[in-house]
Amino acid sequence: MGHAPPETTEDQRGNILQGALDIMGHAAVLRSARFRRVKTPKGHKFWCIAFSSNDPCDRLPATAPSEEEYKALKELLQKKFPPQWYKSP
């Protein structure tokens, strides 16, 4: 995406955020999704692009989105499986 290689942990975090925003922009989901940290049932934490949340602070719907809402992002990321639910850490 043309970002400089990270030299520090802060640079790495910035690249991750900017890369996610670039992808979300290409998929035209910047207004309907948020970049959030989540935790799997096994406790692994990672970043994801969220379309819904049960946390009202996220300002996202609490119900699963329709496939039309995330289809462009799914195709861009070449994902075959449906979206998954995770907990906020």
Distance bins in CASP14 RR format, pairs under 12 A and 6 or more apart:
PFRMAT RR
TARGET T0000
AUTHOR 0000-0000-0000
RMODE 2
METHOD distances of the structure
MODEL  1
1 14 0 0 0 0 0 1 0 0 0 0 0
1 15 0 0 0 0 1 0 0 0 0 0 0
1 16 0 0 0 0 0 1 0 0 0 0 0
1 17 0 0 0 0 0 1 0 0 0 0 0
1 18 1 0 0 1 0 0 0 0 0 0 0
1 19 1 0 1 0 0 0 0 0 0 0 0
1 20 0 0 0 0 0 1 0 0 0 0 0
1 21 0 0 0 0 1 0 0 0 0 0 0
1 22 1 0 1 0 0 0 0 0 0 0 0
1 23 0 0 0 0 1 0 0 0 0 0 0
1 25 0 0 0 0 0 1 0 0 0 0 0
1 26 0 0 0 0 1 0 0 0 0 0 0
2 15 0 0 0 0 1 0 0 0 0 0 0
2 18 0 0 0 0 1 0 0 0 0 0 0
2 19 0 0 0 0 1 0 0 0 0 0 0
2 22 0 0 0 0 1 0 0 0 0 0 0
3 11 0 0 0 0 1 0 0 0 0 0 0
3 12 0 0 0 0 0 1 0 0 0 0 0
3 13 0 0 0 0 0 1 0 0 0 0 0
3 14 0 0 0 0 1 0 0 0 0 0 0
3 15 1 0 1 0 0 0 0 0 0 0 0
3 16 0 0 0 0 1 0 0 0 0 0 0
3 17 0 0 0 0 0 1 0 0 0 0 0
3 18 1 0 1 0 0 0 0 0 0 0 0
3 19 1 0 0 1 0 0 0 0 0 0 0
3 20 0 0 0 0 0 1 0 0 0 0 0
3 21 0 0 0 0 0 1 0 0 0 0 0
3 22 0 0 0 0 1 0 0 0 0 0 0
4 11 1 0 0 1 0 0 0 0 0 0 0
4 12 0 0 0 0 0 1 0 0 0 0 0
4 14 0 0 0 0 0 1 0 0 0 0 0
4 15 1 0 0 1 0 0 0 0 0 0 0
4 18 0 0 0 0 0 1 0 0 0 0 0
5 11 0 0 0 0 1 0 0 0 0 0 0
5 12 0 0 0 0 1 0 0 0 0 0 0
5 15 0 0 0 0 1 0 0 0 0 0 0
6 12 1 1 0 0 0 0 0 0 0 0 0
6 13 0 0 0 0 1 0 0 0 0 0 0
6 14 1 0 0 1 0 0 0 0 0 0 0
6 15 1 0 1 0 0 0 0 0 0 0 0
6 16 0 0 0 0 1 0 0 0 0 0 0
6 17 0 0 0 0 0 1 0 0 0 0 0
6 18 0 0 0 0 0 1 0 0 0 0 0
6 19 0 0 0 0 0 1 0 0 0 0 0
7 14 0 0 0 0 0 1 0 0 0 0 0
7 15 0 0 0 0 0 1 0 0 0 0 0
8 14 0 0 0 0 1 0 0 0 0 0 0
8 15 0 0 0 0 0 1 0 0 0 0 0
9 15 0 0 0 0 0 1 0 0 0 0 0
9 16 0 0 0 0 0 1 0 0 0 0 0
10 16 0 0 0 0 0 1 0 0 0 0 0
10 17 0 0 0 0 0 1 0 0 0 0 0
11 17 0 0 0 0 0 1 0 0 0 0 0
11 18 0 0 0 0 0 1 0 0 0 0 0
12 18 0 0 0 0 0 1 0 0 0 0 0
12 19 0 0 0 0 0 1 0 0 0 0 0
12 47 0 0 0 0 0 1 0 0 0 0 0
13 19 0 0 0 0 0 1 0 0 0 0 0
13 20 0 0 0 0 0 1 0 0 0 0 0
13 35 0 0 0 0 0 1 0 0 0 0 0
13 37 0 0 0 0 0 1 0 0 0 0 0
13 47 0 0 0 0 1 0 0 0 0 0 0
14 20 0 0 0 0 1 0 0 0 0 0 0
14 21 0 0 0 0 1 0 0 0 0 0 0
14 22 0 0 0 0 0 1 0 0 0 0 0
14 35 0 0 0 0 0 1 0 0 0 0 0
14 47 0 0 0 0 0 1 0 0 0 0 0
15 21 0 0 0 0 0 1 0 0 0 0 0
15 22 0 0 0 0 0 1 0 0 0 0 0
15 47 0 0 0 0 0 1 0 0 0 0 0
16 22 0 0 0 0 0 1 0 0 0 0 0
16 23 0 0 0 0 0 1 0 0 0 0 0
16 35 0 0 0 0 1 0 0 0 0 0 0
16 37 0 0 0 0 0 1 0 0 0 0 0
16 46 0 0 0 0 0 1 0 0 0 0 0
16 47 1 0 0 1 0 0 0 0 0 0 0
16 48 0 0 0 0 0 1 0 0 0 0 0
16 49 0 0 0 0 0 1 0 0 0 0 0
17 23 0 0 0 0 0 1 0 0 0 0 0
17 24 0 0 0 0 0 1 0 0 0 0 0
17 34 0 0 0 0 0 1 0 0 0 0 0
17 35 1 0 0 1 0 0 0 0 0 0 0
17 36 0 0 0 0 0 1 0 0 0 0 0
17 37 0 0 0 0 0 1 0 0 0 0 0
17 47 0 0 0 0 1 0 0 0 0 0 0
17 49 0 0 0 0 0 1 0 0 0 0 0
18 24 0 0 0 0 0 1 0 0 0 0 0
18 25 0 0 0 0 0 1 0 0 0 0 0
18 35 0 0 0 0 0 1 0 0 0 0 0
19 25 0 0 0 0 1 0 0 0 0 0 0
19 26 0 0 0 0 1 0 0 0 0 0 0
19 27 0 0 0 0 0 1 0 0 0 0 0
19 35 0 0 0 0 1 0 0 0 0 0 0
19 47 0 0 0 0 0 1 0 0 0 0 0
19 49 0 0 0 0 0 1 0 0 0 0 0
19 77 0 0 0 0 0 1 0 0 0 0 0
20 26 0 0 0 0 0 1 0 0 0 0 0
20 27 0 0 0 0 0 1 0 0 0 0 0
20 29 0 0 0 0 0 1 0 0 0 0 0
20 30 0 0 0 0 0 1 0 0 0 0 0
20 33 0 0 0 0 1 0 0 0 0 0 0
20 34 0 0 0 0 1 0 0 0 0 0 0
20 35 1 0 1 0 0 0 0 0 0 0 0
20 36 0 0 0 0 1 0 0 0 0 0 0
20 37 0 0 0 0 0 1 0 0 0 0 0
20 46 0 0 0 0 0 1 0 0 0 0 0
20 47 1 0 0 1 0 0 0 0 0 0 0
20 48 0 0 0 0 1 0 0 0 0 0 0
20 49 1 0 0 1 0 0 0 0 0 0 0
20 50 0 0 0 0 0 1 0 0 0 0 0
20 73 0 0 0 0 0 1 0 0 0 0 0
20 76 0 0 0 0 0 1 0 0 0 0 0
20 77 0 0 0 0 0 1 0 0 0 0 0
21 27 0 0 0 0 0 1 0 0 0 0 0
21 29 0 0 0 0 0 1 0 0 0 0 0
21 30 1 0 0 1 0 0 0 0 0 0 0
21 33 0 0 0 0 0 1 0 0 0 0 0
21 34 0 0 0 0 0 1 0 0 0 0 0
21 35 1 0 0 1 0 0 0 0 0 0 0
21 47 0 0 0 0 0 1 0 0 0 0 0
21 49 0 0 0 0 1 0 0 0 0 0 0
22 29 0 0 0 0 0 1 0 0 0 0 0
22 30 0 0 0 0 0 1 0 0 0 0 0
22 35 0 0 0 0 0 1 0 0 0 0 0
22 49 0 0 0 0 0 1 0 0 0 0 0
22 76 0 0 0 0 0 1 0 0 0 0 0
23 29 0 0 0 0 1 0 0 0 0 0 0
23 30 0 0 0 0 1 0 0 0 0 0 0
23 33 0 0 0 0 0 1 0 0 0 0 0
23 35 0 0 0 0 1 0 0 0 0 0 0
23 47 0 0 0 0 0 1 0 0 0 0 0
23 48 0 0 0 0 0 1 0 0 0 0 0
23 49 1 0 0 1 0 0 0 0 0 0 0
23 72 0 0 0 0 0 1 0 0 0 0 0
23 73 1 0 0 1 0 0 0 0 0 0 0
23 74 0 0 0 0 0 1 0 0 0 0 0
23 75 0 0 0 0 0 1 0 0 0 0 0
23 76 1 0 0 1 0 0 0 0 0 0 0
23 77 1 0 0 1 0 0 0 0 0 0 0
23 78 0 0 0 0 0 1 0 0 0 0 0
23 79 0 0 0 0 0 1 0 0 0 0 0
24 30 1 0 1 0 0 0 0 0 0 0 0
24 31 0 0 0 0 1 0 0 0 0 0 0
24 32 0 0 0 0 1 0 0 0 0 0 0
24 33 1 0 0 1 0 0 0 0 0 0 0
24 34 0 0 0 0 1 0 0 0 0 0 0
24 35 1 0 0 1 0 0 0 0 0 0 0
24 36 0 0 0 0 0 1 0 0 0 0 0
24 47 0 0 0 0 0 1 0 0 0 0 0
24 48 0 0 0 0 0 1 0 0 0 0 0
24 49 1 0 0 1 0 0 0 0 0 0 0
24 50 0 0 0 0 0 1 0 0 0 0 0
24 51 0 0 0 0 0 1 0 0 0 0 0
24 70 0 0 0 0 0 1 0 0 0 0 0
24 72 0 0 0 0 0 1 0 0 0 0 0
24 73 1 0 0 1 0 0 0 0 0 0 0
24 76 0 0 0 0 1 0 0 0 0 0 0
24 77 0 0 0 0 0 1 0 0 0 0 0
25 31 0 0 0 0 1 0 0 0 0 0 0
25 32 0 0 0 0 0 1 0 0 0 0 0
25 33 0 0 0 0 1 0 0 0 0 0 0
25 35 0 0 0 0 0 1 0 0 0 0 0
25 49 0 0 0 0 0 1 0 0 0 0 0
25 72 0 0 0 0 1 0 0 0 0 0 0
25 73 0 0 0 0 1 0 0 0 0 0 0
25 76 0 0 0 0 1 0 0 0 0 0 0
26 49 0 0 0 0 0 1 0 0 0 0 0
26 72 0 0 0 0 1 0 0 0 0 0 0
26 73 0 0 0 0 1 0 0 0 0 0 0
26 75 0 0 0 0 0 1 0 0 0 0 0
26 76 1 0 0 1 0 0 0 0 0 0 0
26 77 0 0 0 0 0 1 0 0 0 0 0
27 33 0 0 0 0 1 0 0 0 0 0 0
27 49 0 0 0 0 1 0 0 0 0 0 0
27 51 0 0 0 0 0 1 0 0 0 0 0
27 69 0 0 0 0 0 1 0 0 0 0 0
27 70 0 0 0 0 1 0 0 0 0 0 0
27 71 0 0 0 0 1 0 0 0 0 0 0
27 72 1 0 1 0 0 0 0 0 0 0 0
27 73 1 1 0 0 0 0 0 0 0 0 0
27 74 0 0 0 0 1 0 0 0 0 0 0
27 75 0 0 0 0 1 0 0 0 0 0 0
27 76 1 0 1 0 0 0 0 0 0 0 0
27 77 0 0 0 0 1 0 0 0 0 0 0
27 79 0 0 0 0 0 1 0 0 0 0 0
28 68 0 0 0 0 0 1 0 0 0 0 0
28 69 0 0 0 0 0 1 0 0 0 0 0
28 70 0 0 0 0 0 1 0 0 0 0 0
28 71 0 0 0 0 0 1 0 0 0 0 0
28 72 1 0 0 1 0 0 0 0 0 0 0
28 73 0 0 0 0 1 0 0 0 0 0 0
28 75 0 0 0 0 0 1 0 0 0 0 0
28 76 0 0 0 0 1 0 0 0 0 0 0
29 35 0 0 0 0 0 1 0 0 0 0 0
29 49 1 0 0 1 0 0 0 0 0 0 0
29 50 0 0 0 0 0 1 0 0 0 0 0
29 51 1 0 0 1 0 0 0 0 0 0 0
29 60 0 0 0 0 0 1 0 0 0 0 0
29 65 0 0 0 0 1 0 0 0 0 0 0
29 68 0 0 0 0 0 1 0 0 0 0 0
29 69 1 0 0 1 0 0 0 0 0 0 0
29 70 1 0 0 1 0 0 0 0 0 0 0
29 71 0 0 0 0 1 0 0 0 0 0 0
29 72 1 0 0 1 0 0 0 0 0 0 0
29 73 1 0 1 0 0 0 0 0 0 0 0
29 74 0 0 0 0 0 1 0 0 0 0 0
29 75 0 0 0 0 0 1 0 0 0 0 0
29 76 0 0 0 0 1 0 0 0 0 0 0
29 77 0 0 0 0 0 1 0 0 0 0 0
29 83 0 0 0 0 0 1 0 0 0 0 0
30 49 0 0 0 0 0 1 0 0 0 0 0
30 51 0 0 0 0 0 1 0 0 0 0 0
30 72 0 0 0 0 0 1 0 0 0 0 0
30 73 0 0 0 0 0 1 0 0 0 0 0
31 51 0 0 0 0 0 1 0 0 0 0 0
31 59 0 0 0 0 0 1 0 0 0 0 0
31 60 0 0 0 0 0 1 0 0 0 0 0
31 69 0 0 0 0 0 1 0 0 0 0 0
32 49 0 0 0 0 0 1 0 0 0 0 0
32 50 0 0 0 0 0 1 0 0 0 0 0
32 51 1 0 0 1 0 0 0 0 0 0 0
32 52 0 0 0 0 1 0 0 0 0 0 0
32 59 0 0 0 0 0 1 0 0 0 0 0
32 60 0 0 0 0 1 0 0 0 0 0 0
32 61 0 0 0 0 1 0 0 0 0 0 0
32 65 1 0 0 1 0 0 0 0 0 0 0
32 66 0 0 0 0 0 1 0 0 0 0 0
32 68 0 0 0 0 0 1 0 0 0 0 0
32 69 1 0 1 0 0 0 0 0 0 0 0
32 70 0 0 0 0 1 0 0 0 0 0 0
32 71 0 0 0 0 0 1 0 0 0 0 0
32 72 0 0 0 0 0 1 0 0 0 0 0
32 73 0 0 0 0 1 0 0 0 0 0 0
33 48 0 0 0 0 1 0 0 0 0 0 0
33 49 1 0 1 0 0 0 0 0 0 0 0
33 50 1 0 0 1 0 0 0 0 0 0 0
33 51 1 0 1 0 0 0 0 0 0 0 0
33 52 0 0 0 0 1 0 0 0 0 0 0
33 53 0 0 0 0 0 1 0 0 0 0 0
33 58 0 0 0 0 0 1 0 0 0 0 0
33 59 0 0 0 0 0 1 0 0 0 0 0
33 60 1 0 0 1 0 0 0 0 0 0 0
33 61 0 0 0 0 0 1 0 0 0 0 0
33 65 0 0 0 0 1 0 0 0 0 0 0
33 69 0 0 0 0 1 0 0 0 0 0 0
33 70 1 0 0 1 0 0 0 0 0 0 0
33 72 0 0 0 0 0 1 0 0 0 0 0
33 73 1 0 0 1 0 0 0 0 0 0 0
33 74 0 0 0 0 0 1 0 0 0 0 0
33 83 0 0 0 0 0 1 0 0 0 0 0
34 47 0 0 0 0 0 1 0 0 0 0 0
34 48 0 0 0 0 1 0 0 0 0 0 0
34 49 1 0 0 1 0 0 0 0 0 0 0
34 50 1 0 1 0 0 0 0 0 0 0 0
34 51 0 0 0 0 1 0 0 0 0 0 0
34 52 0 0 0 0 1 0 0 0 0 0 0
34 53 1 0 0 1 0 0 0 0 0 0 0
34 55 0 0 0 0 0 1 0 0 0 0 0
34 57 0 0 0 0 0 1 0 0 0 0 0
34 58 1 0 1 0 0 0 0 0 0 0 0
34 59 1 0 0 1 0 0 0 0 0 0 0
34 60 1 0 1 0 0 0 0 0 0 0 0
34 61 0 0 0 0 0 1 0 0 0 0 0
34 88 0 0 0 0 0 1 0 0 0 0 0
35 46 0 0 0 0 0 1 0 0 0 0 0
35 47 1 0 0 1 0 0 0 0 0 0 0
35 48 1 0 0 1 0 0 0 0 0 0 0
35 49 1 0 1 0 0 0 0 0 0 0 0
35 50 1 0 0 1 0 0 0 0 0 0 0
35 51 0 0 0 0 0 1 0 0 0 0 0
35 53 0 0 0 0 0 1 0 0 0 0 0
35 58 0 0 0 0 0 1 0 0 0 0 0
35 60 0 0 0 0 0 1 0 0 0 0 0
35 73 0 0 0 0 0 1 0 0 0 0 0
36 45 0 0 0 0 0 1 0 0 0 0 0
36 46 0 0 0 0 0 1 0 0 0 0 0
36 47 1 0 0 1 0 0 0 0 0 0 0
36 48 1 0 0 1 0 0 0 0 0 0 0
36 49 1 0 0 1 0 0 0 0 0 0 0
36 50 1 0 1 0 0 0 0 0 0 0 0
36 51 0 0 0 0 0 1 0 0 0 0 0
36 52 0 0 0 0 0 1 0 0 0 0 0
36 53 1 0 0 1 0 0 0 0 0 0 0
36 54 0 0 0 0 0 1 0 0 0 0 0
36 55 0 0 0 0 1 0 0 0 0 0 0
36 57 0 0 0 0 0 1 0 0 0 0 0
36 58 1 0 0 1 0 0 0 0 0 0 0
36 59 0 0 0 0 0 1 0 0 0 0 0
36 60 0 0 0 0 1 0 0 0 0 0 0
36 86 0 0 0 0 1 0 0 0 0 0 0
36 87 0 0 0 0 0 1 0 0 0 0 0
36 88 1 0 0 1 0 0 0 0 0 0 0
36 89 0 0 0 0 1 0 0 0 0 0 0
37 43 0 0 0 0 0 1 0 0 0 0 0
37 44 0 0 0 0 0 1 0 0 0 0 0
37 45 1 0 0 1 0 0 0 0 0 0 0
37 46 1 0 0 1 0 0 0 0 0 0 0
37 47 1 0 1 0 0 0 0 0 0 0 0
37 48 1 0 0 1 0 0 0 0 0 0 0
37 49 0 0 0 0 0 1 0 0 0 0 0
37 50 0 0 0 0 1 0 0 0 0 0 0
37 53 0 0 0 0 0 1 0 0 0 0 0
37 55 0 0 0 0 0 1 0 0 0 0 0
37 58 0 0 0 0 0 1 0 0 0 0 0
37 86 0 0 0 0 1 0 0 0 0 0 0
37 87 0 0 0 0 0 1 0 0 0 0 0
37 88 1 0 0 1 0 0 0 0 0 0 0
37 89 1 0 1 0 0 0 0 0 0 0 0
38 44 0 0 0 0 1 0 0 0 0 0 0
38 45 1 0 0 1 0 0 0 0 0 0 0
38 46 1 0 0 1 0 0 0 0 0 0 0
38 47 1 0 0 1 0 0 0 0 0 0 0
38 48 1 0 1 0 0 0 0 0 0 0 0
38 49 0 0 0 0 0 1 0 0 0 0 0
38 50 1 0 0 1 0 0 0 0 0 0 0
38 52 0 0 0 0 0 1 0 0 0 0 0
38 53 0 0 0 0 1 0 0 0 0 0 0
38 54 0 0 0 0 0 1 0 0 0 0 0
38 55 0 0 0 0 0 1 0 0 0 0 0
38 58 0 0 0 0 0 1 0 0 0 0 0
38 83 0 0 0 0 0 1 0 0 0 0 0
38 84 0 0 0 0 1 0 0 0 0 0 0
38 85 0 0 0 0 1 0 0 0 0 0 0
38 86 1 1 0 0 0 0 0 0 0 0 0
38 87 1 0 0 1 0 0 0 0 0 0 0
38 88 1 0 0 1 0 0 0 0 0 0 0
38 89 1 0 0 1 0 0 0 0 0 0 0
39 45 1 0 1 0 0 0 0 0 0 0 0
39 46 0 0 0 0 1 0 0 0 0 0 0
39 47 0 0 0 0 0 1 0 0 0 0 0
39 48 0 0 0 0 0 1 0 0 0 0 0
39 85 0 0 0 0 0 1 0 0 0 0 0
39 86 1 0 0 1 0 0 0 0 0 0 0
39 87 1 0 1 0 0 0 0 0 0 0 0
39 88 1 0 0 1 0 0 0 0 0 0 0
39 89 1 0 1 0 0 0 0 0 0 0 0
40 46 1 0 0 1 0 0 0 0 0 0 0
40 48 0 0 0 0 0 1 0 0 0 0 0
40 84 0 0 0 0 1 0 0 0 0 0 0
40 85 0 0 0 0 0 1 0 0 0 0 0
40 86 1 0 1 0 0 0 0 0 0 0 0
40 87 0 0 0 0 1 0 0 0 0 0 0
40 88 0 0 0 0 0 1 0 0 0 0 0
40 89 0 0 0 0 0 1 0 0 0 0 0
41 84 0 0 0 0 0 1 0 0 0 0 0
41 85 0 0 0 0 1 0 0 0 0 0 0
41 86 0 0 0 0 1 0 0 0 0 0 0
41 87 1 0 0 1 0 0 0 0 0 0 0
42 86 0 0 0 0 0 1 0 0 0 0 0
42 87 0 0 0 0 0 1 0 0 0 0 0
43 86 0 0 0 0 1 0 0 0 0 0 0
43 87 0 0 0 0 1 0 0 0 0 0 0
43 89 0 0 0 0 1 0 0 0 0 0 0
44 86 0 0 0 0 1 0 0 0 0 0 0
44 87 0 0 0 0 0 1 0 0 0 0 0
44 89 0 0 0 0 0 1 0 0 0 0 0
45 86 0 0 0 0 1 0 0 0 0 0 0
45 87 0 0 0 0 1 0 0 0 0 0 0
45 88 0 0 0 0 1 0 0 0 0 0 0
45 89 1 0 1 0 0 0 0 0 0 0 0
46 84 0 0 0 0 0 1 0 0 0 0 0
46 86 0 0 0 0 1 0 0 0 0 0 0
46 87 0 0 0 0 0 1 0 0 0 0 0
46 88 0 0 0 0 0 1 0 0 0 0 0
46 89 0 0 0 0 1 0 0 0 0 0 0
47 86 0 0 0 0 0 1 0 0 0 0 0
47 88 0 0 0 0 0 1 0 0 0 0 0
47 89 0 0 0 0 0 1 0 0 0 0 0
48 58 0 0 0 0 0 1 0 0 0 0 0
48 60 0 0 0 0 0 1 0 0 0 0 0
48 70 0 0 0 0 0 1 0 0 0 0 0
48 73 0 0 0 0 0 1 0 0 0 0 0
48 77 0 0 0 0 0 1 0 0 0 0 0
48 79 0 0 0 0 0 1 0 0 0 0 0
48 83 0 0 0 0 1 0 0 0 0 0 0
48 84 0 0 0 0 1 0 0 0 0 0 0
48 85 0 0 0 0 0 1 0 0 0 0 0
48 86 1 0 0 1 0 0 0 0 0 0 0
48 87 0 0 0 0 0 1 0 0 0 0 0
48 88 0 0 0 0 0 1 0 0 0 0 0
48 89 0 0 0 0 0 1 0 0 0 0 0
49 60 0 0 0 0 0 1 0 0 0 0 0
49 65 0 0 0 0 0 1 0 0 0 0 0
49 69 0 0 0 0 0 1 0 0 0 0 0
49 70 0 0 0 0 1 0 0 0 0 0 0
49 72 0 0 0 0 0 1 0 0 0 0 0
49 73 1 0 0 1 0 0 0 0 0 0 0
49 74 0 0 0 0 0 1 0 0 0 0 0
49 76 0 0 0 0 0 1 0 0 0 0 0
49 77 0 0 0 0 1 0 0 0 0 0 0
49 79 0 0 0 0 0 1 0 0 0 0 0
49 83 0 0 0 0 1 0 0 0 0 0 0
49 84 0 0 0 0 0 1 0 0 0 0 0
49 86 0 0 0 0 0 1 0 0 0 0 0
50 58 1 0 0 1 0 0 0 0 0 0 0
50 59 0 0 0 0 0 1 0 0 0 0 0
50 60 1 0 0 1 0 0 0 0 0 0 0
50 61 0 0 0 0 0 1 0 0 0 0 0
50 62 0 0 0 0 0 1 0 0 0 0 0
50 64 0 0 0 0 0 1 0 0 0 0 0
50 65 0 0 0 0 1 0 0 0 0 0 0
50 69 0 0 0 0 0 1 0 0 0 0 0
50 70 0 0 0 0 0 1 0 0 0 0 0
50 73 0 0 0 0 0 1 0 0 0 0 0
50 83 0 0 0 0 1 0 0 0 0 0 0
50 84 0 0 0 0 0 1 0 0 0 0 0
50 85 0 0 0 0 1 0 0 0 0 0 0
50 86 0 0 0 0 1 0 0 0 0 0 0
50 87 0 0 0 0 0 1 0 0 0 0 0
50 88 0 0 0 0 1 0 0 0 0 0 0
51 58 0 0 0 0 0 1 0 0 0 0 0
51 59 0 0 0 0 0 1 0 0 0 0 0
51 60 1 0 0 1 0 0 0 0 0 0 0
51 61 1 0 0 1 0 0 0 0 0 0 0
51 62 0 0 0 0 0 1 0 0 0 0 0
51 63 0 0 0 0 1 0 0 0 0 0 0
51 64 1 0 0 1 0 0 0 0 0 0 0
51 65 1 0 1 0 0 0 0 0 0 0 0
51 66 0 0 0 0 1 0 0 0 0 0 0
51 67 0 0 0 0 0 1 0 0 0 0 0
51 68 0 0 0 0 0 1 0 0 0 0 0
51 69 1 0 0 1 0 0 0 0 0 0 0
51 70 1 0 1 0 0 0 0 0 0 0 0
51 71 0 0 0 0 0 1 0 0 0 0 0
51 72 0 0 0 0 0 1 0 0 0 0 0
51 73 0 0 0 0 1 0 0 0 0 0 0
51 74 0 0 0 0 0 1 0 0 0 0 0
51 82 0 0 0 0 0 1 0 0 0 0 0
51 83 1 0 0 1 0 0 0 0 0 0 0
51 84 0 0 0 0 0 1 0 0 0 0 0
51 85 0 0 0 0 0 1 0 0 0 0 0
52 58 0 0 0 0 1 0 0 0 0 0 0
52 59 0 0 0 0 0 1 0 0 0 0 0
52 60 1 0 1 0 0 0 0 0 0 0 0
52 61 1 0 1 0 0 0 0 0 0 0 0
52 62 1 0 0 1 0 0 0 0 0 0 0
52 63 1 0 1 0 0 0 0 0 0 0 0
52 64 1 0 1 0 0 0 0 0 0 0 0
52 65 1 0 1 0 0 0 0 0 0 0 0
52 66 0 0 0 0 0 1 0 0 0 0 0
52 69 0 0 0 0 1 0 0 0 0 0 0
52 70 0 0 0 0 1 0 0 0 0 0 0
52 83 0 0 0 0 1 0 0 0 0 0 0
52 84 0 0 0 0 0 1 0 0 0 0 0
52 85 0 0 0 0 1 0 0 0 0 0 0
52 86 0 0 0 0 0 1 0 0 0 0 0
52 88 0 0 0 0 0 1 0 0 0 0 0
53 59 0 0 0 0 1 0 0 0 0 0 0
53 60 1 0 1 0 0 0 0 0 0 0 0
53 61 1 0 0 1 0 0 0 0 0 0 0
53 62 1 0 0 1 0 0 0 0 0 0 0
53 63 0 0 0 0 0 1 0 0 0 0 0
53 64 0 0 0 0 0 1 0 0 0 0 0
53 65 0 0 0 0 0 1 0 0 0 0 0
53 85 0 0 0 0 1 0 0 0 0 0 0
53 86 0 0 0 0 1 0 0 0 0 0 0
53 87 0 0 0 0 0 1 0 0 0 0 0
53 88 1 0 0 1 0 0 0 0 0 0 0
54 60 0 0 0 0 1 0 0 0 0 0 0
54 61 0 0 0 0 1 0 0 0 0 0 0
54 62 1 0 1 0 0 0 0 0 0 0 0
54 63 0 0 0 0 1 0 0 0 0 0 0
54 64 0 0 0 0 0 1 0 0 0 0 0
54 85 0 0 0 0 1 0 0 0 0 0 0
54 86 0 0 0 0 0 1 0 0 0 0 0
54 87 0 0 0 0 1 0 0 0 0 0 0
54 88 0 0 0 0 1 0 0 0 0 0 0
55 61 0 0 0 0 0 1 0 0 0 0 0
55 62 0 0 0 0 1 0 0 0 0 0 0
55 86 0 0 0 0 0 1 0 0 0 0 0
55 87 0 0 0 0 1 0 0 0 0 0 0
55 88 1 0 1 0 0 0 0 0 0 0 0
55 89 0 0 0 0 0 1 0 0 0 0 0
56 62 0 0 0 0 1 0 0 0 0 0 0
56 88 0 0 0 0 0 1 0 0 0 0 0
57 88 0 0 0 0 1 0 0 0 0 0 0
58 88 1 0 0 1 0 0 0 0 0 0 0
60 69 0 0 0 0 0 1 0 0 0 0 0
60 88 0 0 0 0 0 1 0 0 0 0 0
61 69 0 0 0 0 1 0 0 0 0 0 0
62 85 0 0 0 0 0 1 0 0 0 0 0
63 69 0 0 0 0 0 1 0 0 0 0 0
63 83 0 0 0 0 0 1 0 0 0 0 0
63 85 0 0 0 0 0 1 0 0 0 0 0
64 70 0 0 0 0 1 0 0 0 0 0 0
64 82 0 0 0 0 1 0 0 0 0 0 0
64 83 1 0 0 1 0 0 0 0 0 0 0
64 84 0 0 0 0 0 1 0 0 0 0 0
64 85 0 0 0 0 1 0 0 0 0 0 0
65 71 0 0 0 0 1 0 0 0 0 0 0
65 72 0 0 0 0 0 1 0 0 0 0 0
65 73 0 0 0 0 0 1 0 0 0 0 0
65 74 0 0 0 0 0 1 0 0 0 0 0
65 82 0 0 0 0 0 1 0 0 0 0 0
65 83 1 0 0 1 0 0 0 0 0 0 0
65 85 0 0 0 0 0 1 0 0 0 0 0
66 82 0 0 0 0 0 1 0 0 0 0 0
66 83 0 0 0 0 0 1 0 0 0 0 0
67 73 0 0 0 0 0 1 0 0 0 0 0
67 74 0 0 0 0 1 0 0 0 0 0 0
67 75 0 0 0 0 0 1 0 0 0 0 0
67 82 0 0 0 0 1 0 0 0 0 0 0
67 83 0 0 0 0 1 0 0 0 0 0 0
68 74 0 0 0 0 0 1 0 0 0 0 0
68 75 0 0 0 0 0 1 0 0 0 0 0
69 83 0 0 0 0 1 0 0 0 0 0 0
70 76 0 0 0 0 0 1 0 0 0 0 0
70 77 0 0 0 0 1 0 0 0 0 0 0
70 79 0 0 0 0 1 0 0 0 0 0 0
70 81 0 0 0 0 0 1 0 0 0 0 0
70 82 0 0 0 0 1 0 0 0 0 0 0
70 83 1 0 0 1 0 0 0 0 0 0 0
70 84 0 0 0 0 0 1 0 0 0 0 0
71 77 0 0 0 0 0 1 0 0 0 0 0
71 79 0 0 0 0 0 1 0 0 0 0 0
71 82 0 0 0 0 0 1 0 0 0 0 0
71 83 0 0 0 0 0 1 0 0 0 0 0
72 79 0 0 0 0 0 1 0 0 0 0 0
73 79 0 0 0 0 1 0 0 0 0 0 0
73 83 0 0 0 0 1 0 0 0 0 0 0
74 80 0 0 0 0 1 0 0 0 0 0 0
74 81 0 0 0 0 1 0 0 0 0 0 0
74 82 0 0 0 0 1 0 0 0 0 0 0
74 83 1 0 0 1 0 0 0 0 0 0 0
74 84 0 0 0 0 0 1 0 0 0 0 0
77 83 0 0 0 0 0 1 0 0 0 0 0
END
